[in-house]
Amino acid sequence: MAFVNLEDIRVSYDGKSDVLKDLRLSIEKGELVSLLGPSGCGKTTTLRVIAGLIEPNDGTFVVDEMDLTKVPVHKRNFGMVFQSYALFPHLTIKENVAFGLKLRKENKTVIEEKVMEILEVTGLSDFADRYPKQLSGGQRQRVALARALVIEPKLLLLDEPLSNLDAKLRVTMRMEIKRIQRALGITTVFVTHDQEECFSISDKVAVMNKGVIEQYDSPEEIYKNPRTEFVARFIGFENFISLEKEKEHLYYAEDGTSFRTMRAHSDDKVKATIRPDNISMHRTLAPADNVLSGTVRVRTFLGKSYQYEVETAVGNLIVNDEDAKLYQAGESVQLFLDPAKIILV
């Protein structure tokens, strides 16, 4: 049995529509799992069920073989870091970090030892006697993280903790969170809507849509092999072509264009998707499978390459092409879709 198990979790706020629908999620001990999805997909609700802030209408929540479904939040021994740092401005960094231990009435010597140890782990030892207003955003976020970790929680829950930081600091902090999480070996659930942030930090990712998990896998597997159209669109695929199966690995579009693929799909009617980098553009190509005729509509400069919007009989496709070959708006082109890079959803 996994360390964390959510089984058939259902949450409805009004008794009519479900925010979470029979949700299942298993997390191994020491893993960092991200809940990824757009606003309203249910990821924060899932985190709140785990934290004990929401009791599900149905289903069970088990940690380390203990049923915590109805256990109140203050008895779960979880650490939580929110979007806002929620630090006490009148307390020093050391006092902020010690707050949870004092509530538990721990021995003063034990508190001192634990606080100084976690300040060392989070790189805050030199700031122990400062106040939150004297720290940068990234340093305050580390204080919030230290406060959550010092109580030695069974689970660490992170609710979009980097959303208030600028882009450069977000990159630094996500690596810092990963380093600390690995060093302590703590099981962590991380909520985010940022794909890059999520993929860089996670052992596994649960992509959520309308209260269900559409795909739960490693970041690499989701990036390379999205299983549904929603997942593919959410992680950046832009080109979609409706196809009908003729036989294994051979499909036809509505206009009669044939497509050969390296991958198979159990359904007869599917959508093919391919990244802009995996379509090659030419002025002339002999008719063949996976070749589409088109007209350049828009050209955009990306720095190292150009991006083109090409109108074809199966829809407009986005193509990235090197700047050595420059195509003009209105020019007729031929597109070749690499069969090894086509994904069927």
C-alpha positions as CSV (number, residue, x, y, z in Angstrom):
1,M,0.0,0.0,0.0
2,A,1.2,3.5,-0.9
3,F,2.1,5.9,1.9
4,V,-0.8,8.3,1.0
5,N,-4.0,7.1,-0.5
6,L,-7.1,9.0,-1.6
7,E,-9.8,6.6,-2.6
8,D,-13.0,7.6,-4.4
9,I,-13.0,11.1,-3.0
10,R,-16.1,13.2,-3.9
11,V,-16.6,16.8,-2.8
12,S,-19.7,18.8,-3.6
13,Y,-20.3,22.2,-2.0
14,D,-24.0,22.6,-3.1
15,G,-25.1,19.0,-3.2
16,K,-25.7,19.2,-7.0
17,S,-22.4,19.5,-8.8
18,D,-19.2,17.7,-7.8
19,V,-16.0,19.6,-7.4
20,L,-14.1,16.3,-7.1
21,K,-15.5,13.2,-8.7
22,D,-14.4,9.8,-7.4
23,L,-10.8,11.0,-7.3
24,R,-8.1,8.4,-6.6
25,L,-4.5,9.3,-5.9
26,S,-1.6,7.2,-4.4
27,I,1.7,8.7,-3.3
28,E,4.8,6.8,-2.2
29,K,6.8,7.8,0.9
30,G,9.3,10.5,0.1
31,E,7.8,11.5,-3.3
32,L,7.0,15.0,-4.4
33,V,3.8,15.0,-6.3
34,S,2.3,18.0,-8.0
35,L,-1.4,18.7,-8.7
36,L,-1.4,20.6,-12.0
37,G,-4.3,22.2,-13.8
38,P,-6.2,25.4,-14.6
39,S,-8.2,27.4,-12.2
40,G,-11.3,25.5,-11.1
41,C,-10.0,22.1,-11.9
42,G,-10.1,20.9,-8.2
43,K,-6.4,20.9,-7.3
44,T,-6.7,23.2,-4.3
45,T,-9.9,21.4,-3.1
46,T,-7.8,18.2,-3.2
47,L,-5.1,19.8,-1.2
48,R,-7.7,21.0,1.3
49,V,-9.2,17.5,1.7
50,I,-5.6,16.2,2.4
51,A,-5.0,19.0,4.9
52,G,-8.3,18.4,6.7
53,L,-9.8,21.8,5.9
54,I,-12.6,20.1,3.9
55,E,-14.3,16.8,4.8
56,P,-15.2,14.9,1.6
57,N,-18.8,13.8,0.9
58,D,-17.6,10.3,0.0
59,G,-14.3,8.4,0.0
60,T,-11.4,7.8,2.3
61,F,-8.1,9.5,3.0
62,V,-5.3,7.2,4.4
63,V,-1.8,8.1,5.4
64,D,0.7,5.5,6.6
65,E,-2.2,3.0,6.9
66,M,-4.2,5.3,9.2
67,D,-7.6,6.5,8.1
68,L,-7.6,10.3,8.5
69,T,-10.8,11.1,6.6
70,K,-12.6,12.5,9.7
71,V,-9.5,13.5,11.7
72,P,-9.5,17.3,12.3
73,V,-6.8,19.5,10.8
74,H,-4.9,20.2,14.1
75,K,-4.4,16.5,14.7
76,R,-3.0,15.5,11.3
77,N,0.6,16.7,11.9
78,F,0.9,18.1,8.4
79,G,3.0,21.2,7.4
80,M,1.4,23.7,5.0
81,V,2.8,26.6,3.1
82,F,0.4,29.0,1.4
83,Q,0.6,31.6,-1.3
84,S,1.0,34.3,1.3
85,Y,3.8,33.8,3.7
86,A,1.5,34.3,6.7
87,L,4.4,35.3,9.0
88,F,4.0,37.2,12.2
89,P,5.5,40.6,11.6
90,H,6.2,41.3,15.3
91,L,8.2,38.0,15.8
92,T,11.8,37.4,14.7
93,I,12.5,34.7,12.1
94,K,13.6,32.4,14.9
95,E,10.4,33.0,16.8
96,N,8.2,32.6,13.7
97,V,9.8,29.2,13.0
98,A,9.4,28.1,16.7
99,F,5.8,29.1,16.9
100,G,4.3,25.6,16.1
101,L,6.7,23.9,18.6
102,K,5.7,26.3,21.3
103,L,2.0,25.6,20.7
104,R,2.9,21.9,21.3
105,K,4.6,23.0,24.5
106,E,7.9,21.4,23.6
107,N,10.9,21.7,25.9
108,K,12.8,25.0,25.4
109,T,16.1,23.2,24.7
110,V,14.4,20.9,22.2
111,I,12.8,23.9,20.5
112,E,16.1,25.7,20.3
113,E,17.8,22.7,18.7
114,K,15.1,22.0,16.2
115,V,14.8,25.6,15.1
116,M,18.5,26.1,14.6
117,E,18.7,22.8,12.7
118,I,15.9,23.7,10.3
119,L,17.3,27.3,9.8
120,E,20.6,25.7,8.8
121,V,18.8,23.3,6.3
122,T,16.9,26.2,4.8
123,G,19.9,28.6,4.7
124,L,18.5,31.0,7.2
125,S,20.9,30.8,10.1
126,D,22.3,34.3,9.6
127,F,18.8,35.8,9.6
128,A,17.5,34.2,12.9
129,D,17.2,37.5,14.8
130,R,15.8,39.6,11.9
131,Y,12.1,40.4,11.3
132,P,10.1,39.4,8.2
133,K,10.1,43.0,6.9
134,Q,13.9,42.9,6.8
135,L,13.9,39.9,4.4
136,S,13.4,39.5,0.6
137,G,10.4,37.6,-0.8
138,G,12.4,34.5,-1.4
139,Q,13.8,34.6,2.2
140,R,10.3,35.0,3.7
141,Q,9.1,32.1,1.7
142,R,12.0,30.0,3.1
143,V,10.9,31.1,6.6
144,A,7.4,29.8,5.9
145,L,8.9,26.6,4.6
146,A,11.1,26.2,7.7
147,R,8.1,26.8,10.0
148,A,6.2,24.0,8.2
149,L,9.1,21.6,8.4
150,V,10.3,22.2,12.0
151,I,7.3,20.3,13.4
152,E,8.5,17.2,11.5
153,P,5.3,16.7,9.6
154,K,4.2,13.5,8.0
155,L,3.2,15.4,4.9
156,L,4.3,18.8,3.5
157,L,1.6,20.6,1.6
158,L,2.5,23.5,-0.7
159,D,-0.3,25.7,-2.1
160,E,1.1,27.7,-5.0
161,P,3.9,28.9,-2.7
162,L,5.9,30.7,-5.4
163,S,3.1,32.7,-7.0
164,N,4.0,35.9,-5.3
165,L,7.7,35.9,-6.4
166,D,9.2,37.3,-9.6
167,A,10.2,35.0,-12.4
168,K,13.9,34.7,-11.6
169,L,13.3,34.2,-7.9
170,R,10.7,31.5,-8.7
171,V,13.3,29.4,-10.5
172,T,15.7,29.8,-7.6
173,M,13.1,28.9,-5.0
174,R,11.7,25.9,-6.8
175,M,15.2,24.4,-6.9
176,E,15.6,25.3,-3.2
177,I,12.3,23.5,-2.3
178,K,13.4,20.4,-4.3
179,R,16.8,20.4,-2.5
180,I,15.3,20.7,1.0
181,Q,12.6,18.1,0.2
182,R,15.2,15.6,-1.0
183,A,17.5,16.3,1.9
184,L,14.7,15.6,4.4
185,G,13.0,12.9,2.4
186,I,9.6,14.3,3.3
187,T,6.5,13.3,1.3
188,T,5.2,16.5,-0.4
189,V,2.1,17.6,-2.3
190,F,2.6,20.7,-4.4
191,V,-0.2,22.6,-6.1
192,T,0.5,24.8,-9.1
193,H,-0.9,25.9,-12.5
194,D,2.6,26.5,-13.9
195,Q,3.7,23.6,-16.1
196,E,7.4,24.4,-16.2
197,E,7.5,24.9,-12.4
198,C,5.7,21.6,-11.9
199,F,7.8,19.5,-14.3
200,S,11.1,20.8,-12.9
201,I,10.3,19.9,-9.3
202,S,8.1,16.8,-9.3
203,D,8.6,13.1,-9.1
204,K,5.0,12.6,-10.4
205,V,2.4,14.9,-11.7
206,A,-1.4,14.6,-11.5
207,V,-3.0,16.7,-14.3
208,M,-6.5,17.6,-13.2
209,N,-9.6,18.7,-15.2
210,K,-13.1,19.3,-13.9
211,G,-12.5,17.4,-10.7
212,V,-10.8,14.3,-12.1
213,I,-7.2,13.3,-12.7
214,E,-6.8,12.9,-16.5
215,Q,-3.2,11.6,-16.3
216,Y,-0.9,10.7,-13.3
217,D,2.7,10.0,-14.3
218,S,6.2,11.2,-14.3
219,P,6.8,14.6,-15.8
220,E,8.8,13.1,-18.7
221,E,6.0,10.7,-19.6
222,I,3.3,13.4,-19.5
223,Y,5.5,15.7,-21.6
224,K,6.3,13.0,-24.2
225,N,3.0,11.0,-24.2
226,P,-0.1,12.9,-23.1
227,R,-3.0,10.6,-23.0
228,T,-5.9,13.0,-23.6
229,E,-6.5,16.0,-25.7
230,F,-6.9,18.1,-22.6
231,V,-3.6,17.1,-21.2
232,A,-1.9,17.7,-24.6
233,R,-3.4,21.2,-24.9
234,F,-2.5,22.1,-21.3
235,I,1.1,21.2,-21.6
236,G,1.6,23.1,-24.8
237,F,0.6,21.0,-27.9
238,E,-1.1,23.4,-30.4
239,N,-1.6,21.3,-33.5
240,F,-4.6,18.8,-33.7
241,I,-5.9,16.9,-36.6
242,S,-9.0,14.6,-36.6
243,L,-8.1,11.2,-38.0
244,E,-9.9,7.9,-38.8
245,K,-8.1,4.6,-38.6
246,E,-7.7,2.6,-41.9
247,K,-5.5,-0.1,-40.2
248,E,-2.8,-0.2,-37.5
249,H,-0.5,2.8,-37.9
250,L,-2.4,4.2,-40.9
251,Y,-5.0,6.9,-40.6
252,Y,-6.8,9.3,-42.9
253,A,-7.9,12.9,-42.4
254,E,-11.2,14.3,-43.6
255,D,-9.6,15.6,-46.8
256,G,-8.1,12.2,-47.6
257,T,-4.6,12.9,-46.6
258,S,-2.9,9.7,-45.2
259,F,-0.9,9.7,-42.0
260,R,1.4,6.9,-40.9
261,T,2.3,6.9,-37.2
262,M,4.7,5.0,-35.1
263,R,2.2,4.7,-32.2
264,A,-1.1,2.9,-32.1
265,H,-4.4,3.8,-30.5
266,S,-7.4,1.5,-29.6
267,D,-10.0,3.9,-31.0
268,D,-10.9,4.2,-34.7
269,K,-11.5,8.0,-34.5
270,V,-8.7,9.9,-32.8
271,K,-6.9,13.2,-32.9
272,A,-3.3,13.5,-33.9
273,T,-1.2,16.1,-32.2
274,I,2.4,17.2,-32.9
275,R,4.6,19.9,-31.5
276,P,5.6,22.8,-33.9
277,D,9.3,21.8,-33.7
278,N,8.4,18.4,-35.2
279,I,6.9,19.6,-38.4
280,S,9.4,20.4,-41.2
281,M,8.5,23.0,-43.9
282,H,9.6,22.8,-47.5
283,R,8.9,24.7,-50.8
284,T,8.5,21.4,-52.7
285,L,7.9,17.8,-51.6
286,A,6.7,14.8,-53.5
287,P,3.2,13.6,-52.5
288,A,3.5,11.0,-49.7
289,D,2.0,10.0,-46.4
290,N,2.2,12.7,-43.7
291,V,2.7,15.5,-46.3
292,L,0.3,18.5,-46.3
293,S,0.1,21.4,-48.7
294,G,-0.4,24.8,-47.1
295,T,-0.1,28.6,-47.3
296,V,1.8,30.7,-44.9
297,R,-0.5,33.1,-43.1
298,V,1.6,34.6,-40.3
299,R,5.4,34.6,-39.6
300,T,6.7,35.5,-36.1
301,F,10.3,35.9,-35.1
302,L,11.3,33.9,-32.0
303,G,15.0,34.7,-31.9
304,K,16.8,31.5,-32.9
305,S,14.0,30.5,-35.3
306,Y,10.7,31.7,-36.9
307,Q,7.2,30.5,-36.1
308,Y,4.7,30.2,-38.9
309,E,1.0,29.8,-39.0
310,V,0.2,27.7,-42.0
311,E,-3.3,27.2,-43.4
312,T,-4.0,23.6,-44.6
313,A,-7.0,21.5,-45.7
314,V,-7.0,20.0,-42.2
315,G,-6.8,23.2,-40.3
316,N,-4.2,25.9,-39.4
317,L,-1.0,24.4,-38.0
318,I,1.8,26.1,-36.1
319,V,5.4,25.3,-37.3
320,N,8.8,26.3,-35.9
321,D,11.5,26.5,-38.6
322,E,15.1,27.6,-38.6
323,D,15.9,31.1,-39.9
324,A,18.2,29.8,-42.7
325,K,15.0,29.2,-44.7
326,L,12.7,32.2,-44.7
327,Y,9.1,32.0,-45.9
328,Q,6.9,34.9,-46.7
329,A,3.2,35.4,-45.8
330,G,1.1,34.1,-48.8
331,E,3.8,31.6,-49.9
332,S,2.8,28.0,-50.8
333,V,4.6,25.4,-48.7
334,Q,4.7,21.6,-48.0
335,L,4.7,20.3,-44.5
336,F,6.0,17.0,-43.4
337,L,4.8,15.6,-40.0
338,D,7.3,13.2,-38.5
339,P,5.5,9.9,-37.9
340,A,7.7,9.2,-34.9
341,K,6.6,12.4,-33.2
342,I,2.8,12.2,-33.9
343,I,0.9,11.4,-30.7
344,L,-2.7,10.0,-30.9
345,V,-5.2,11.1,-28.2
